[in-house]
Amino acid sequence: MDKVEEFEELRPLLFSIAYRILGSVSEAEDVVQEAWLCFDGSPTVPTSAKAFLSTTVTRIAIDVLRSARVRREEYVGPWFPEPLLNDPYQDPERSAELSDAVSMAALLLLERLSPLERSVFVLREVFAFGFADIAAAVGRSESACRQLLVRAWRHMAAGLPPVRGGPAGAAGVGHPVLRRAARGRRRRAA
């Protein structure tokens, strides 16, 4: 398989990572395209194209979030992430997965996080990457990534209304995105 075929096979995954981190279709497409340029221009063939490209997309997305261009934009009024209305890849399975996992509420919750927290959260909770892979992608240690994930959960939970009804009522109340993510954490832990 040549580089183009390998990249095209991974493009939906790369787009999903970038979109979930950035919340913008156009920026996610730009990040994926920039990752292609890095991959195509690389003088060596990576051992794992998936690992190389996932890391590249994550780092570029973090840079976009941190960039002066994003910080200098001033908008009066609430910011809303760009919803993904049509899946550009027309894959029904992927469309269903995206509509389920990436809702407007999820993107608004992710806005509470720093670029690193958001990246660690997305890679771990949405894509179930291991901490070793996440550490390589964001350029931090595994323990630092674990701490970033804990902080991400705290920041996201901090903005939610308190659960009423005590522990018995807690199971049925709360933000649906966090409930879905918590179910995924319990499944992976088992």
Order of alpha helices (4+ residues) and beta strands (2+ residues): alpha-alpha-alpha-alpha-alpha-alpha-alpha-alpha-alpha-alpha-alpha
